[in-house]
């Protein structure tokens, strides 16, 4: 069975995901938003909050890590800047990135 085929994969705002295809293959992103078929990804550098990357759900690998601060700000429509996204990704990698 192919992941995403017949399986209801849940996405959450603030969740760290990795791109599985395209020019950005292997890069980490944070889910800024999602709908039935697509996720909208940001990394705070190349893909900023003003223009998130629209990517099909089958082309991303989810992780179990959800940044609670980013999640709270995205769900509450609070002030969020690209440096917050970069800090969240840096925290995920433990200063290795």
Rosetta blueprint (number, residue, H / E / L):
1 X L
2 X L
3 X L
4 X L
5 X L
6 X L
7 X L
8 X L
9 X L
10 X L
11 X L
12 X L
13 X L
14 X L
15 X E
16 X E
17 X E
18 X E
19 X E
20 X L
21 X L
22 X L
23 X L
24 X L
25 X L
26 X L
27 X L
28 X E
29 X E
30 X E
31 X E
32 X E
33 X E
34 X E
35 X L
36 X L
37 X L
38 X E
39 X E
40 X E
41 X E
42 X E
43 X L
44 X L
45 X L
46 X L
47 X L
48 X L
49 X L
50 X L
51 X L
52 X L
53 X E
54 X E
55 X E
56 X E
57 X H
58 X H
59 X H
60 X E
61 X E
62 X E
63 X E
64 X E
65 X E
66 X E
67 X L
68 X H
69 X H
70 X H
71 X H
72 X H
73 X H
74 X H
75 X H
76 X L
77 X L
78 X L
79 X L
80 X L
81 X L
82 X H
83 X H
84 X H
85 X H
86 X H
87 X H
88 X H
89 X H
90 X H
91 X H
92 X H
93 X H
94 X L
95 X L
96 X L
97 X L
